[in-house]
Amino acid sequence: MKSMKLVKKVQQGFTLIELMIVVAIIGILAAVALPAYNDYTTRAQVSEAVELLGGLKSPLSAYGYENNAWPTSLVAANPTATQIVATLTGKYSAVTATVDGTFPTGTTVATMSAGQAKDKLVKFKTTDGGQTWSCTSAGAGTTVDIKWLPQACK
């Protein structure tokens, strides 16, 4: 009698349905992750503007209390008696003005120059000569969406 050989067929590769399931799962994950990633990068860009304005708090309040007025402008070098030295331009934002208002009340502004929040404003407002500053969207006139503001400005 002839011996029967049982040949076991070895599976090689994935079936089409298995590959389609993996592609679908990756698509769902990407659809959820990309908007969240965009929001996180925009929050980082807006936090640059908040940091630039934060660097102005002490010099502005010191100038205000010494002169009983806000400085007229920011300059890169050689300030006059009514100016302060500051070059506050980042990759995504620029401080466009000093403090608008009459001492001790005033507002300073940073304009978003790039990114998803382009042309939006981040404003710091003070009513006590720079002792406290507010950057909340409702209180200071900030036009950046609240979801992109740092926790301190919400």
Secondary structure, 3 states (H helix, E strand, C coil): CCCCCCCCCCCCCCCHHHHHHHHHHHHHHHHHHHHHHHHHHHHHHHHHHHHHHHCCHHHHHHHHHHHCCCCCEEECCCCCCCEEECCCECCCEEEEEEEECCCCCEEEEEEECCCCCCCCEEEEEECCCCCCCECCHHHHCCCCCHHHCCHHHC
